[in-house]
Amino acid sequence: MANIEHLKILNQGVKKWNEWRKTNDDIRPDLSYSDLSGKILKDVQLYNVNLSHAILNRAYLNGANLFEADLSHASLKGVNLREAILCRANLNNADLSIVEIYGPDFYAMTDIVGADLSNATFKDANLSEAQMTRSDLTKTDFSRAKLHGANFNNSTLYKTVFRGADLSNTNHKKTDFSGSYLEEVDFYGANLENADFFRARIARSNLEKANIRNILLGYTGIDDVDLREIKGLDKINHGAPSTISNKTFIKSEGNISQEFLKGVGLSDWEIETINLYKLRLTPDQITDIAYKVVELKNDSPILLFPVFLSHSGEDKVFARKLFDGLQKRNVRCWLDEKETKPGDRIIRIIDQAIKHYDKLLLICSEKSLTSWWVERELERILLKEKEYNKGKKEEDKVNLIIPITIDDYIFKEWDSPWKVEVKRYIIGDFRTWKDNENFQKSLDQLVDGLKVNPSNFKPPSYL
């Protein structure tokens, strides 16, 4: 509850309060649970103040200093926060619906850097030009919010709702959109480079002239989106297959990069089918496409296990070469890059990948085998393999891990309780991978090991 003496001082006016703060800087004021609805608090010094559960509905906080203030569970409906400082403020579970953050004559952007806004409500809020970098916006509701030109660099937007929001010309570099709901969002001209859209749903949104270079897709739903005018469509990282609706093919008029379509998990005949969505096809062109679809579908290629390619970020050059080689041999392959620290959300991706992929292709280099994630990954895949092979005859058992090496570390120096277990597998030898001829020979042997045997056996897959 609020400190009665502190509340009395604030009720004497902003000038009196600010003077008191200057002479009592060592005291942390407690205004928790207080009702400050409609109060005019322009330029008030509320830094490091406990305002948890406070009611500030329609309060006038223009230019207020809320640095490191605790606004958790506070009600801020309709509050005026133009030019306010919210750096490192805690807005966890706060309600900021119908908030105005800036005025038409102000270009000094609202500072919400490093703030905790998880579970907050910004419905219909105006946050144009706001600085929201490195902020936690987990499960925040930005429905119909105006966010034109806002900066979300390195922020977490996990399971955030952006229904009908204006995100045009925003900066979302390295932003985590995983699990977010992005319906009818305007991303025109937005910078989404290296953003994470794992398990996000993008529907009826405008991505014209948006930069999506190196974004991460995986189990992502894309519905009724025009993909023709997007920068970096061929430079996307596919951590898992994704789903694209027919409405997207129609809106894109069939003009979608084949590399992108392979990345989301479509087969060759499915990709060929998309050509039928192109406009102004002649009857002969339609017939040719139809024949090619039938030919590709009935070609009965050798059935190959889809794989999850796991590697250290420091082995990226080899991993990319291997990935490209597997794709050219029609192996559906998804890339996992370990460039995060222990505790990051990569753990969720590891667990999901192990659960949903038929084979784990583990690059066993010194860099990967000395990484924090490798023992967890091995434990999970070996457990899956044990469960899958339970009760099967020896000849029907399937190995779900394929270790390959690009150096001698696994044979000579690796000291791990998993060493004996891993070495019981045939380890693919890519130690001379920089020689293209040797690389191709090793790749042929690897692809041969991915063939499903017998030919009428369909591997268990969620793809």
Legacy VTK file of the C-alpha trace (Angstrom):
# vtk DataFile Version 3.0
C-alpha trace
ASCII
DATASET POLYDATA
POINTS 463 float
0.000 0.000 0.000
1.058 3.598 -0.603
3.033 5.505 2.000
0.570 8.117 3.295
3.280 10.779 3.759
4.554 10.288 0.208
1.019 10.557 -1.182
0.391 13.782 0.765
3.513 15.389 -0.737
2.456 14.434 -4.286
-1.023 15.865 -3.674
0.627 19.239 -2.911
1.618 19.494 -6.577
4.396 18.537 -8.991
6.666 21.437 -7.974
6.553 20.511 -4.281
7.058 16.814 -5.108
10.070 17.422 -7.375
11.731 19.640 -4.753
11.208 16.925 -2.133
12.758 14.317 -4.460
15.882 16.460 -4.898
16.506 16.630 -1.155
15.461 13.014 -0.438
17.065 11.160 -3.290
17.966 8.208 -1.040
14.277 7.428 -0.361
12.308 5.187 -2.708
8.754 6.585 -2.693
5.901 4.112 -2.363
2.732 5.059 -4.245
1.532 1.503 -4.813
-2.237 0.908 -5.030
-2.877 4.679 -5.016
-5.596 6.221 -7.189
-4.051 8.977 -9.332
-6.709 8.950 -12.045
-6.903 12.141 -14.108
-4.102 13.884 -12.193
-1.985 16.478 -14.025
1.586 15.344 -13.393
3.490 17.050 -16.216
7.301 16.730 -15.810
6.907 14.866 -12.524
9.957 13.013 -11.181
8.690 9.475 -10.604
11.983 7.674 -11.208
12.430 4.518 -9.120
8.969 4.990 -7.564
6.827 2.009 -6.567
3.595 2.501 -8.552
2.608 -1.150 -8.663
-1.173 -1.667 -8.857
-1.649 2.110 -9.000
-4.575 3.568 -10.969
-3.360 6.227 -13.391
-6.235 6.193 -15.870
-6.350 9.371 -18.014
-3.515 10.923 -15.995
-1.413 13.591 -17.699
2.227 12.404 -17.525
3.666 14.458 -20.371
7.467 14.621 -19.891
7.334 12.514 -16.726
10.512 10.744 -15.627
9.523 7.133 -14.922
13.064 5.718 -15.107
13.167 2.335 -13.275
9.653 2.937 -11.925
7.646 -0.133 -10.930
4.366 0.079 -12.853
3.578 -3.614 -12.662
-0.171 -4.342 -12.624
-0.844 -0.601 -12.888
-3.854 0.676 -14.825
-2.781 3.317 -17.346
-5.834 3.469 -19.600
-5.870 6.618 -21.703
-2.813 8.038 -19.951
-0.814 10.743 -21.741
2.851 9.716 -21.889
4.129 12.097 -24.546
7.912 12.578 -24.210
7.893 10.476 -21.065
10.986 8.498 -20.046
10.187 4.841 -19.409
13.706 3.420 -19.666
14.043 0.217 -17.582
10.552 0.697 -16.187
8.660 -2.419 -15.118
5.297 -2.499 -16.917
4.677 -6.203 -16.360
0.920 -6.936 -16.547
0.174 -3.230 -16.880
-2.865 -2.080 -18.870
-1.883 0.646 -21.335
-4.915 0.443 -23.608
-5.859 3.583 -25.584
-2.539 5.189 -24.686
-1.127 8.202 -26.543
2.662 8.130 -26.499
3.453 11.028 -28.819
1.843 14.169 -30.161
1.877 15.500 -33.736
4.457 18.177 -32.901
6.883 15.919 -31.040
9.747 13.970 -32.554
11.655 13.242 -29.344
10.830 9.553 -29.264
9.388 7.903 -26.177
12.096 5.943 -24.381
10.986 2.417 -23.429
14.441 0.843 -23.831
14.846 -2.296 -21.737
11.342 -2.035 -20.272
9.298 -5.021 -19.119
6.006 -4.735 -20.997
5.071 -8.402 -20.896
1.315 -9.040 -20.841
0.623 -5.311 -21.246
-2.246 -4.002 -23.386
-1.549 -1.382 -26.057
-4.830 -1.642 -27.969
-5.281 1.424 -30.216
-2.177 3.016 -28.654
-0.093 5.525 -30.612
3.570 4.507 -30.287
4.857 5.980 -33.532
8.634 6.625 -33.483
8.945 5.025 -30.024
12.276 3.538 -28.935
11.430 0.055 -27.631
14.778 -1.699 -28.095
15.821 -4.593 -25.859
12.354 -4.645 -24.256
10.344 -7.658 -23.130
6.998 -7.489 -24.933
6.026 -11.110 -24.361
2.280 -11.675 -24.840
1.670 -7.954 -25.255
-1.438 -6.884 -27.187
-0.734 -4.267 -29.880
-4.067 -4.683 -31.671
-4.687 -1.712 -34.015
-1.709 0.136 -32.484
0.081 2.821 -34.502
3.763 1.869 -34.466
5.005 3.604 -37.607
8.785 4.123 -37.441
9.167 2.499 -34.019
12.437 0.744 -33.124
12.121 -2.800 -31.726
15.748 -3.910 -32.199
16.645 -6.968 -30.063
13.247 -6.982 -28.341
11.250 -10.064 -27.391
7.767 -10.179 -28.936
7.046 -13.816 -28.098
3.336 -14.649 -28.529
2.559 -10.963 -29.045
-0.657 -9.916 -30.807
-0.414 -7.338 -33.626
-3.896 -7.664 -35.138
-4.426 -4.664 -37.436
-1.272 -2.861 -36.235
0.717 -0.356 -38.312
4.360 -1.485 -38.308
5.376 0.327 -41.470
8.997 1.470 -41.638
9.718 -0.061 -38.246
13.056 -1.561 -37.242
12.813 -5.136 -35.961
16.369 -6.322 -36.481
17.003 -9.453 -34.348
13.507 -9.189 -32.846
11.847 -12.330 -31.472
8.357 -12.670 -33.010
8.104 -16.387 -32.201
4.554 -17.515 -31.549
3.184 -14.048 -32.396
-0.154 -13.391 -34.083
0.341 -11.032 -37.044
-3.023 -10.579 -38.718
-3.662 -7.610 -41.062
-0.350 -6.016 -40.065
1.236 -3.350 -42.256
4.963 -4.190 -42.516
5.533 -1.879 -45.507
9.244 -0.989 -45.690
9.979 -2.616 -42.315
13.451 -3.947 -41.508
12.949 -7.514 -40.247
16.500 -8.725 -40.829
17.454 -11.653 -38.550
14.044 -11.586 -36.835
12.627 -14.841 -35.431
9.169 -15.901 -36.704
9.289 -19.457 -35.332
5.676 -20.668 -34.869
4.313 -17.209 -35.734
1.115 -16.768 -37.778
1.196 -14.156 -40.542
-2.189 -13.558 -42.149
-3.473 -10.930 -44.601
-0.443 -8.757 -43.848
1.405 -6.327 -46.107
5.117 -7.137 -46.518
5.722 -4.953 -49.558
9.317 -3.680 -49.652
9.997 -5.252 -46.242
13.497 -6.608 -45.652
13.215 -10.217 -44.426
16.823 -11.224 -45.040
17.974 -14.009 -42.688
14.703 -14.205 -40.762
13.975 -17.554 -39.119
10.872 -19.487 -40.162
9.758 -22.790 -38.685
6.221 -24.134 -38.197
5.215 -20.656 -39.375
1.780 -20.134 -40.903
1.580 -17.768 -43.902
-1.968 -17.059 -45.063
-3.237 -14.677 -47.758
0.089 -12.784 -48.055
1.589 -11.357 -51.260
5.202 -12.589 -51.380
6.204 -10.952 -54.677
7.645 -7.615 -53.503
9.649 -8.834 -50.519
13.405 -8.316 -50.153
15.496 -11.330 -49.132
13.001 -14.144 -49.790
15.886 -16.361 -50.948
17.945 -15.501 -47.861
15.592 -16.919 -45.249
16.679 -19.441 -42.617
14.261 -22.369 -42.410
14.572 -24.019 -39.005
11.600 -26.280 -39.759
8.875 -26.703 -42.401
6.152 -24.056 -42.600
2.606 -23.859 -43.956
1.564 -21.626 -46.872
-2.102 -21.274 -47.819
-3.597 -21.344 -51.329
-4.644 -17.727 -50.804
-0.957 -16.811 -50.598
-0.266 -18.536 -53.937
-3.240 -16.700 -55.474
-2.248 -13.292 -54.127
1.377 -13.849 -55.227
0.133 -14.973 -58.669
2.408 -18.019 -58.431
5.554 -15.848 -58.521
7.353 -17.253 -55.482
11.020 -18.263 -55.281
11.578 -22.016 -55.672
14.336 -21.866 -53.048
11.851 -20.413 -50.589
9.257 -23.058 -51.399
11.800 -25.848 -50.930
12.772 -24.300 -47.629
9.228 -24.406 -46.273
9.122 -28.126 -47.134
7.227 -28.434 -50.425
8.089 -31.310 -52.776
9.119 -30.757 -56.396
5.681 -31.639 -57.791
3.958 -29.323 -55.304
6.277 -26.491 -56.343
5.471 -27.151 -60.005
1.744 -26.988 -59.198
2.148 -23.409 -57.972
2.948 -22.333 -61.533
-0.760 -22.821 -62.278
-1.490 -19.711 -60.198
0.330 -17.498 -62.695
-1.870 -15.155 -64.679
-2.582 -15.300 -68.397
-1.405 -18.879 -68.955
-2.230 -20.300 -72.353
-4.028 -23.665 -72.629
-0.759 -25.218 -73.843
1.161 -23.851 -70.844
-1.461 -25.209 -68.444
-1.250 -28.615 -70.123
2.560 -28.623 -69.924
2.476 -27.797 -66.209
-0.122 -30.500 -65.548
1.942 -33.120 -67.372
5.071 -32.101 -65.475
3.227 -32.350 -62.132
2.074 -35.874 -62.968
5.560 -36.812 -64.139
7.206 -35.521 -60.962
4.596 -37.099 -58.709
4.767 -40.497 -60.410
8.526 -40.518 -60.842
8.811 -42.544 -57.591
12.188 -41.218 -56.506
14.127 -43.078 -53.852
12.536 -42.251 -50.506
14.907 -40.320 -48.265
14.676 -39.448 -44.597
14.254 -35.711 -43.911
16.990 -34.474 -41.592
17.692 -31.781 -39.040
21.236 -30.453 -39.540
22.809 -29.452 -36.251
26.126 -27.639 -36.077
28.173 -24.972 -34.356
27.924 -21.477 -35.790
31.708 -21.565 -36.224
31.307 -24.402 -38.745
28.848 -22.352 -40.795
30.796 -22.498 -44.082
30.857 -26.307 -44.119
27.268 -26.570 -42.862
25.967 -24.329 -45.618
27.878 -26.309 -48.263
26.456 -29.558 -46.889
22.957 -28.101 -46.690
23.096 -26.954 -50.328
24.435 -30.348 -51.417
21.655 -32.226 -49.626
18.984 -29.928 -51.059
20.270 -30.539 -54.606
19.899 -34.286 -53.965
16.276 -33.772 -52.889
16.943 -34.371 -49.207
14.580 -32.212 -47.176
16.961 -30.625 -44.721
16.605 -27.922 -42.083
19.443 -25.969 -40.569
20.040 -25.236 -36.905
22.652 -22.664 -35.971
23.925 -22.599 -32.398
25.017 -19.025 -31.853
23.094 -18.422 -28.649
23.969 -18.781 -24.989
22.715 -21.378 -22.485
19.185 -20.529 -21.374
18.206 -18.862 -24.642
15.065 -20.110 -26.449
17.265 -22.315 -28.676
16.524 -25.047 -26.115
12.877 -25.030 -27.247
13.983 -25.319 -30.874
16.271 -28.259 -30.037
13.459 -30.086 -28.247
10.977 -29.442 -31.064
13.456 -30.501 -33.743
14.358 -33.738 -31.986
10.654 -34.523 -31.617
9.617 -33.816 -35.193
12.526 -34.841 -37.463
13.346 -38.326 -38.707
17.126 -37.978 -38.509
19.514 -35.716 -36.626
22.615 -34.989 -38.680
25.211 -33.904 -36.111
28.431 -32.282 -37.314
30.994 -33.568 -34.818
33.728 -30.953 -34.838
35.802 -29.636 -31.971
33.644 -26.500 -31.951
30.350 -28.392 -31.713
31.444 -31.161 -29.321
32.725 -28.599 -26.826
29.509 -26.564 -27.005
27.006 -26.403 -24.144
24.075 -27.775 -26.148
25.565 -30.997 -27.585
24.995 -33.331 -24.614
21.374 -32.207 -24.282
20.833 -32.780 -27.983
22.410 -36.240 -27.899
20.394 -37.236 -24.842
17.124 -36.218 -26.499
17.739 -37.914 -29.854
18.989 -41.142 -28.276
15.896 -41.253 -26.057
13.690 -40.792 -29.129
15.582 -43.571 -30.908
15.163 -45.920 -27.935
11.423 -45.255 -27.766
10.970 -45.690 -31.520
12.881 -48.988 -31.680
11.236 -50.458 -28.581
9.933 -53.970 -29.314
11.313 -54.064 -32.873
13.474 -56.802 -34.321
17.127 -55.907 -34.773
16.801 -55.739 -38.563
13.818 -53.328 -38.274
15.503 -50.869 -35.942
16.345 -47.419 -37.267
19.250 -45.169 -36.272
17.950 -41.636 -35.808
21.348 -39.965 -35.438
23.971 -39.674 -38.148
27.238 -38.249 -36.830
29.689 -36.797 -39.343
33.088 -35.286 -38.632
35.212 -32.602 -40.222
38.219 -33.033 -37.915
39.833 -35.684 -35.652
38.480 -34.355 -32.360
35.827 -37.044 -31.854
38.394 -39.833 -32.290
41.296 -38.462 -30.270
40.381 -35.760 -27.752
36.634 -35.809 -27.047
36.052 -36.740 -23.421
32.340 -37.323 -22.909
30.081 -39.997 -21.402
28.392 -40.087 -24.818
31.584 -40.944 -26.725
31.083 -44.714 -26.667
27.427 -44.366 -27.636
28.149 -42.052 -30.581
31.064 -44.123 -31.886
28.835 -47.179 -32.272
27.341 -45.396 -35.287
29.096 -45.240 -38.638
30.582 -41.758 -38.626
30.510 -39.915 -41.945
33.979 -38.699 -42.911
34.128 -35.146 -44.290
37.605 -34.298 -42.988
38.784 -33.417 -46.511
35.605 -31.490 -47.403
37.501 -28.502 -48.803
38.513 -30.716 -51.728
35.343 -30.669 -53.827
35.848 -34.163 -55.299
36.281 -35.694 -51.854
33.294 -33.721 -50.570
31.071 -35.090 -53.336
32.162 -38.695 -52.587
31.412 -38.282 -48.878
28.088 -36.629 -49.731
27.101 -39.552 -51.982
27.798 -41.974 -49.111
25.778 -39.822 -46.704
22.764 -39.626 -49.037
22.956 -43.385 -49.528
22.697 -43.736 -45.748
19.537 -41.630 -45.772
17.678 -43.966 -48.100
14.644 -45.594 -46.547
14.967 -49.368 -46.559
12.922 -51.301 -47.511
11.541 -49.109 -50.280
7.912 -49.560 -49.224
8.638 -48.401 -45.669
7.471 -44.878 -44.848
9.453 -43.272 -42.030
7.512 -41.809 -39.116
7.386 -38.106 -39.823
5.479 -35.016 -38.771
6.465 -33.161 -41.937
LINES 1 464
463 0 1 2 3 4 5 6 7 8 9 10 11 12 13 14 15 16 17 18 19 20 21 22 23 24 25 26 27 28 29 30 31 32 33 34 35 36 37 38 39 40 41 42 43 44 45 46 47 48 49 50 51 52 53 54 55 56 57 58 59 60 61 62 63 64 65 66 67 68 69 70 71 72 73 74 75 76 77 78 79 80 81 82 83 84 85 86 87 88 89 90 91 92 93 94 95 96 97 98 99 100 101 102 103 104 105 106 107 108 109 110 111 112 113 114 115 116 117 118 119 120 121 122 123 124 125 126 127 128 129 130 131 132 133 134 135 136 137 138 139 140 141 142 143 144 145 146 147 148 149 150 151 152 153 154 155 156 157 158 159 160 161 162 163 164 165 166 167 168 169 170 171 172 173 174 175 176 177 178 179 180 181 182 183 184 185 186 187 188 189 190 191 192 193 194 195 196 197 198 199 200 201 202 203 204 205 206 207 208 209 210 211 212 213 214 215 216 217 218 219 220 221 222 223 224 225 226 227 228 229 230 231 232 233 234 235 236 237 238 239 240 241 242 243 244 245 246 247 248 249 250 251 252 253 254 255 256 257 258 259 260 261 262 263 264 265 266 267 268 269 270 271 272 273 274 275 276 277 278 279 280 281 282 283 284 285 286 287 288 289 290 291 292 293 294 295 296 297 298 299 300 301 302 303 304 305 306 307 308 309 310 311 312 313 314 315 316 317 318 319 320 321 322 323 324 325 326 327 328 329 330 331 332 333 334 335 336 337 338 339 340 341 342 343 344 345 346 347 348 349 350 351 352 353 354 355 356 357 358 359 360 361 362 363 364 365 366 367 368 369 370 371 372 373 374 375 376 377 378 379 380 381 382 383 384 385 386 387 388 389 390 391 392 393 394 395 396 397 398 399 400 401 402 403 404 405 406 407 408 409 410 411 412 413 414 415 416 417 418 419 420 421 422 423 424 425 426 427 428 429 430 431 432 433 434 435 436 437 438 439 440 441 442 443 444 445 446 447 448 449 450 451 452 453 454 455 456 457 458 459 460 461 462
